[in-house]
Amino acid sequence: MALLVSAALFAIFATNVAIGSFGGTPFLGDVGEMLLLLATTVTFVVAILKSEATRRQGNK
């Protein structure tokens, strides 16, 4: 679940960057973009840690 949330947040971030690079007005400013990337990173780390915990429980 957390990995899907992370992917969705990253897709929003990438869309915002693409809009800005093609000359349009991005819908997020600098601070919003930074917070979105932070949320993406945190959810990705949570997903990886959950995956590691599940994998370690399966090996015991």
C-alpha positions in Angstrom: 0.0 0.0 0.0 2.7 2.5 1.0 4.6 1.7 -2.3 1.5 2.6 -4.3 1.1 5.8 -2.4 4.8 6.6 -3.0 4.4 6.0 -6.7 1.3 8.2 -6.9 3.1 11.0 -5.0 6.1 10.7 -7.3 3.8 10.8 -10.4 2.3 14.1 -9.1 5.8 15.4 -8.6 7.0 14.3 -12.0 3.9 15.9 -13.6 4.5 19.2 -11.8 8.2 19.2 -13.0 7.2 18.3 -16.6 4.6 21.1 -16.7 7.2 23.6 -15.5 9.9 22.4 -17.9 7.6 22.7 -20.9 6.9 26.4 -20.1 3.6 26.1 -18.3 2.9 27.3 -14.8 3.4 24.4 -12.3 0.6 23.9 -9.8 3.1 23.6 -6.9 5.6 26.2 -5.8 9.1 25.5 -4.5 8.0 24.7 -1.0 5.1 22.6 -2.1 7.3 20.7 -4.4 9.8 20.1 -1.6 7.1 18.9 0.8 5.7 16.5 -1.9 9.2 15.1 -2.6 9.7 14.7 1.2 6.4 12.8 1.5 7.3 10.6 -1.4 10.6 9.7 0.1 9.1 9.0 3.5 6.4 6.7 2.1 9.0 4.9 0.0 11.2 4.3 3.0 8.2 3.0 5.0 7.3 0.6 2.2 10.9 -0.7 2.0 11.1 -1.1 5.8 7.8 -3.0 5.9 9.0 -5.2 3.1 12.2 -6.0 4.9 10.3 -6.8 8.1 8.0 -9.2 6.3 10.9 -10.8 4.5 12.8 -11.3 7.8 9.8 -12.9 9.5 9.4 -15.3 6.6 13.0 -16.5 7.0 12.7 -17.5 10.7 
